């Protein structure tokens, strides 16, 4: 199980998540509705990345590689 946390502040409004400095040339990244749902679920509780659909897993891992999200093992019993 992995605990996903955001390394950047973000705004969750009107069905979308907005992440400043995470887009091209450090612009604001606006996630579409599906990506916003994936983001919210990932930050809500620990998850098994291997059980996610490949596009969702790749999306989250791309944000981890880019420094927008952090992934760490979840504490036992969570």
Secondary structure, DSSP 8 states (H G I E B T S, - for coil): -EEEEESS--EEETTEEEETT-SGGG--EE--HHHHHHHHHHHHS-B-GGGS-HHHHHHHHHHHHTTSEEEEE--TT-
